[in-house]
């Protein structure tokens, strides 16, 4: 399939799943992708790219690695881009495939339960990578983590931090095999400061869609519920903000 046609096709989740490929759009994202060493299949460059030093340098770097680079008119590039104001550069790369048995050991695991906003999911993945989470699990109902907006919001974290899509039975079996207790973020739970004093050596934390809350099956399986204390009159926090607070307190952070 031609690069332009392929990039357009990969705007659809079914195409990404079928092809095993995703699009990294924008100069900074492509820089992070190349630095990660992930397998890149090709790139598109808008025909004004030669006037921009960073885009021109990246195009040269791609060519040096024997990665095909197709220069197209700006209008054609815009048809493949996901942003309203494209930066004129995107790359097509292979989606990392993680089987549960291949996942690295993790003192802290983060589970996303039907978190649907791509910007929130990308921010959460970036935060998880920064705060020492070993693996992030996207449960059913969560937006595709290889959605272009998720990729941009993650700011390169998706290229190095293991993120795997599992059903809850698959995730539960994996956590049980690794003797990892399940904690759920819940406004009715133990206060975060108190819970942090008894954090087990291994921990899986569930964060959920703000509106729907944690799925009944996960709530029933929880070993503990933890809550962020808030002032009266504030019902909830944005899920990405709440996740950052929870992980900063509970996760294994770099020293």
KEGU-999479 format. One line per field, with one value per residue (C-alpha): y, x, z. Coordinates in steps of 0.1 Angstrom, whole numbers, plus 5000, padded with zeros to 4 digits. Example, Ala and Ser with C-alpha at 12.3 -4.5 7.8 and 13.67 -1.06 7.14 Angstrom:
<atoms>
c2 <- [4955_4989]
c1 <- [5123_5137]
c3 <- [5078_5071]
</atoms>
This chain:
<atoms>
c2 <- [5000_5035_5056_5084_5059_5039_5070_5079_5044_5044_5071_5043_5020_4989_4996_5001_4968_4950_4965_4965_5001_5036_5072_5095_5130_5162_5171_5164_5131_5118_5129_5108_5079_5078_5081_5051_5027_5015_5000_5028_5018_5052_5089_5117_5152_5181_5198_5230_5208_5217_5253_5241_5230_5205_5188_5187_5172_5145_5137_5133_5111_5089_5086_5077_5048_5036_5045_5057_5093_5106_5143_5153_5186_5202_5195_5158_5158_5174_5146_5121_5143_5142_5177_5209_5227_5199_5204_5188_5156_5122_5087_5053_5028_4993_4989_4971_4937_4926_4892_4890_4865_4888_4919_4930_4926_4956_4968_4991_4984_5009_4997_5021_5012_5026_5059_5073_5107_5104_5134_5121_5086_5101_5123_5093_5071_5099_5104_5066_5064_5094_5081_5046_5025_4993_4984_5002_4980_4994_4975_4973_5006_5025_5045_5029_5039_5041_5068_5097_5121_5096_5092_5130_5135_5108_5128_5098_5077_5051_5043_5031_5024_4990_4995_4964_4959_4931_4919_4920_4881_4882_4911_4894_4861_4880_4899_4868_4849_4878_4880_4916_4932_4953_4988_5009_5047_5054_5085_5062_5046_5050_5083_5083_5093_5065_5039_5050_5039_5003_5001_4964_4957_4951_4970_4973_5006_5010_5044_5048_5070_5100_5097_5059_5051_5017_4987_4964_4934_4954_4970_4935_4923_4952_4945_4981_5014_5046_5082_5116_5140_5170_5202_5201_5210_5194_5162_5148_5155_5150_5114_5124_5148_5123_5096_5119_5125_5088_5077_5103_5091_5053_5045_5035_5067_5071_5081]
c1 <- [5000_5013_5024_4998_4970_4983_4985_4950_4938_4955_4932_4908_4912_4903_4930_4956_4946_4946_4979_4997_5008_5002_5009_5033_5025_5045_5082_5086_5067_5087_5120_5109_5100_5133_5152_5132_5145_5110_5106_5095_5079_5079_5072_5053_5067_5046_5063_5071_5092_5125_5121_5120_5154_5140_5117_5145_5169_5144_5138_5175_5178_5150_5166_5200_5182_5168_5133_5111_5101_5074_5071_5035_5016_5003_4967_4974_4994_4965_4942_4964_4970_4950_4956_4939_4972_4996_5034_5041_5057_5044_5059_5043_5056_5049_5027_5046_5030_5031_5018_5011_5039_5064_5056_5085_5084_5065_5062_5034_5008_4982_4949_4927_4890_4870_4890_4877_4893_4924_4941_4936_4949_4981_4987_4982_5007_5032_5027_5029_5062_5075_5065_5078_5048_5061_5032_5000_4970_4942_4910_4879_4861_4894_4902_4927_4961_4975_4950_4970_4959_4969_5003_5008_4996_5019_5049_5070_5062_5043_5075_5093_5066_5049_5011_4990_4953_4938_4904_4897_4899_4933_4945_4932_4949_4982_4980_4971_5001_5023_5007_4998_4969_4943_4936_4908_4905_4871_4858_4844_4878_4905_4923_4953_4978_4966_4967_5002_5016_5006_5014_5024_5056_5036_5005_4979_4960_4927_4916_4883_4860_4850_4813_4807_4832_4849_4833_4814_4837_4868_4851_4842_4878_4894_4916_4913_4897_4916_4904_4919_4906_4889_4872_4834_4815_4841_4826_4856_4889_4899_4910_4945_4950_4937_4960_4990_4982_4976_5008_5030_5019_5018_5040_5077_5094_5130_5153]
c3 <- [5000_4992_5021_5016_5013_5043_5065_5056_5064_5098_5110_5117_5147_5127_5102_5129_5145_5111_5099_5133_5126_5139_5130_5149_5139_5145_5147_5184_5183_5153_5170_5201_5178_5161_5194_5208_5181_5172_5138_5113_5080_5063_5066_5049_5045_5033_5003_5023_5047_5032_5044_5081_5095_5120_5095_5069_5095_5104_5068_5063_5093_5081_5047_5063_5080_5047_5057_5028_5029_5006_4999_4991_4985_5017_5008_5005_5037_5055_5043_5062_5093_5124_5136_5125_5119_5108_5112_5079_5091_5102_5105_5103_5128_5141_5172_5200_5207_5243_5254_5291_5297_5280_5301_5324_5362_5377_5413_5401_5375_5363_5348_5328_5331_5302_5301_5268_5263_5241_5256_5291_5282_5266_5296_5319_5300_5301_5339_5345_5327_5346_5381_5379_5368_5352_5330_5320_5310_5288_5297_5274_5269_5270_5238_5215_5229_5193_5184_5170_5197_5224_5207_5206_5242_5255_5242_5233_5265_5244_5226_5257_5284_5281_5274_5267_5260_5280_5290_5327_5330_5312_5335_5366_5358_5351_5384_5404_5389_5400_5435_5429_5450_5433_5446_5431_5431_5447_5465_5492_5499_5525_5524_5501_5529_5551_5523_5513_5546_5540_5503_5494_5475_5444_5435_5407_5407_5388_5375_5357_5336_5357_5349_5350_5378_5382_5365_5389_5382_5391_5422_5434_5429_5447_5477_5488_5477_5480_5478_5473_5500_5485_5497_5501_5470_5446_5433_5413_5396_5360_5357_5344_5373_5398_5384_5388_5424_5431_5414_5429_5463_5456_5427_5428_5417_5405_5433]
</atoms>
